[in-house]
Amino acid sequence: MKRTTGLLLLATLVAVLSMGCVPGDGKNNAEKPAGFFMGVWHGWVAPVSLIISIFDKKISVFEQYNTGWWYNFGFYIAIVGGFGGASATRSKFRSRSQRREV
């Protein structure tokens, strides 16, 4: 019970802290566009940004003011590495355990 409560509090804290760095929050503009590392961060918080954008029209999944190719590359790396990489690892693990059972 205590572990579940602790994990829930930790997940809530991470979600609240990540909301401060979502695309469209006003930190980036034409004079100071988002670069590669902000693209990586925005890729990691994309699911949170998507949910927030439903309620706040100023927030988006992708930063409007960005450096172009480098921002896009960072965003793509985070999306593929964060979501695609995890599923590929799980499928490899699952197939190994299934082979042992057969």
C-alpha positions as CSV (number, residue, x, y, z in Angstrom):
1,M,0.0,0.0,0.0
2,K,2.8,2.4,0.9
3,R,4.7,1.6,-2.3
4,T,1.7,2.3,-4.5
5,T,1.0,5.6,-2.8
6,G,4.7,6.6,-3.1
7,L,4.7,5.7,-6.8
8,L,1.4,7.6,-7.4
9,L,2.9,10.7,-5.7
10,L,6.1,10.4,-7.7
11,A,4.2,10.1,-11.0
12,T,2.1,13.2,-10.0
13,L,5.2,15.2,-9.2
14,V,6.9,14.3,-12.5
15,A,3.7,15.2,-14.4
16,V,3.4,18.6,-12.7
17,L,7.1,19.4,-13.1
18,S,7.0,18.4,-16.8
19,M,4.1,20.8,-17.4
20,G,6.4,23.7,-17.0
21,C,8.3,22.9,-20.1
22,V,5.7,22.1,-22.7
23,P,5.7,23.5,-26.2
24,G,3.8,26.8,-26.6
25,D,4.4,27.9,-23.0
26,G,5.9,31.2,-24.1
27,K,9.6,30.4,-23.3
28,N,10.5,30.3,-27.0
29,N,9.9,33.0,-29.6
30,A,11.3,34.1,-33.0
31,E,14.4,35.7,-31.3
32,K,15.0,32.6,-29.1
33,P,13.8,29.5,-30.9
34,A,13.8,26.0,-29.4
35,G,16.8,23.9,-30.4
36,F,17.9,20.2,-30.5
37,F,17.7,19.6,-26.7
38,M,14.3,21.3,-26.4
39,G,13.1,19.1,-29.3
40,V,14.2,16.0,-27.3
41,W,12.4,17.3,-24.2
42,H,9.3,18.1,-26.2
43,G,9.4,14.6,-27.7
44,W,9.5,13.1,-24.2
45,V,6.7,15.1,-22.8
46,A,4.5,14.8,-26.0
47,P,1.8,12.7,-24.3
48,V,1.5,15.2,-21.5
49,S,1.4,18.1,-24.0
50,L,-1.3,16.3,-26.0
51,I,-3.5,16.0,-22.9
52,I,-2.9,19.6,-21.8
53,S,-3.6,20.9,-25.3
54,I,-7.1,19.6,-25.1
55,F,-7.8,22.1,-22.3
56,D,-5.4,24.9,-23.1
57,K,-5.4,26.1,-26.7
58,K,-2.0,27.9,-26.3
59,I,-0.2,24.6,-25.6
60,S,0.8,22.4,-28.5
61,V,2.6,19.1,-29.0
62,F,5.2,20.7,-31.3
63,E,7.0,24.1,-30.7
64,Q,6.1,26.7,-33.3
65,Y,9.3,28.7,-32.8
66,N,12.1,26.2,-33.4
67,T,15.4,26.0,-35.2
68,G,14.1,23.7,-37.9
69,W,16.0,20.5,-38.8
70,W,17.8,20.1,-35.5
71,Y,14.6,20.6,-33.4
72,N,12.8,18.1,-35.6
73,F,15.6,15.6,-35.3
74,G,15.6,15.9,-31.5
75,F,11.8,15.5,-31.4
76,Y,11.9,12.5,-33.6
77,I,14.7,10.8,-31.7
78,A,12.8,11.2,-28.4
79,I,9.6,9.9,-29.9
80,V,11.1,6.9,-31.5
81,G,13.6,6.2,-28.7
82,G,11.1,6.7,-25.9
83,F,8.1,4.9,-27.3
84,G,9.3,2.7,-30.2
85,G,12.4,1.5,-28.3
86,A,10.5,0.4,-25.3
87,S,8.0,-1.7,-27.3
88,A,10.9,-3.3,-29.3
89,T,12.6,-4.3,-26.0
90,R,9.4,-5.8,-24.7
91,S,8.7,-7.8,-27.8
92,K,12.3,-9.2,-27.7
93,F,11.9,-10.1,-24.1
94,R,8.5,-11.7,-24.6
95,S,9.8,-13.8,-27.6
96,R,12.7,-15.1,-25.5
97,S,10.5,-16.2,-22.6
98,Q,8.1,-17.9,-25.0
99,R,10.9,-19.8,-26.6
100,R,11.9,-21.2,-23.2
101,E,8.4,-22.4,-22.5
102,V,8.1,-24.3,-25.7
